[in-house]
Amino acid sequence: MSAFLERYGPVALVTGASSGIGWAFAEELATRGFDLVLAARRTDRLEQLAAKLEAAHGTATQLCESDLSKPDAPAALLAATAGKDIGLVISNAGFNIRGYFETTDAVEMAEMLTVNCHAPMQLAHGFLPRLKARGKGGIVFTSSVEGFIGCPFSTAYSATKALVIGLGEGLFGELAGSGVDVLTLCPGATESEATAKYAEKYAAVPNMQPAREVAQLTLDNITNGPVFVPNAHYKAQFEQLTAMPRAQAVVAMASALKATL
């Protein structure tokens, strides 16, 4: 058994596993010998993924149909996994909304807040006692580089991702020395269905990173928290932006992004 599997296994939970980074996390964890609990709304996609992982790696999977836009969904996931020795929680489910803030659908914005903020907070609250009782394990939150600064034309989304960064950093401090690692992943543009839809609707997305690379680098850096940015281009870009006077930075971003809408 590898040291990684010994510390974070034998089972990992991945939310938002039906596509993108979540799917890539599942594939990468399967190669590392984990059994998996896969959660998403689209169970047909989960079934495809489970069959693929079983054939390639002999991975045992539990599939959970989970719509994290429903406030009680995290509690249902906690109940469904009560008998599992989960050592790694990948809180990855999320989505974004682009465009002028005042044109954003209010119901969709509320759902985004529930998925992006309520769900990771409640999952962490429920799983941390289990992880601390084990004395080892980890939690990975998927945020975004857009959580580092208020991003015009994805204003609500960047606000939700700022909460995730704050959640992860606070828990990183609280859990120091406990044996439970906390890492907040802040990807830049990543190959996914969502990115493809954005490119189709607005403009081509530069410097995209393969989702599998994001997953692999994140797991390799799980002890190097509290925050990890896997894309060197976006890491440099947002370090530059956040070093600028904030008014100058957000106005410059608005000017550049407005041309893509």
Secondary structure by P-SEA (a helix, b strand, c coil): ccccccccccbbbbccccccaaaaaaaaaaaabbbbbcccccaaaaaaaaaaaaacccbbbbbbbccccccaaaaaaaaaaccccccccccccccccccccccccaaaaaaaaaaacaaaaaaaaaaaaaaaaacccbbbbbbccccccccccaaaaaaaaaaaaaaaaaaaaaaccccbbbbbbbbcccccaaaaaaaaccccccccccaaaaaaaaaaaccccccccccaaaaaaaaaaaaccaaaaaaaaaaaaaaac
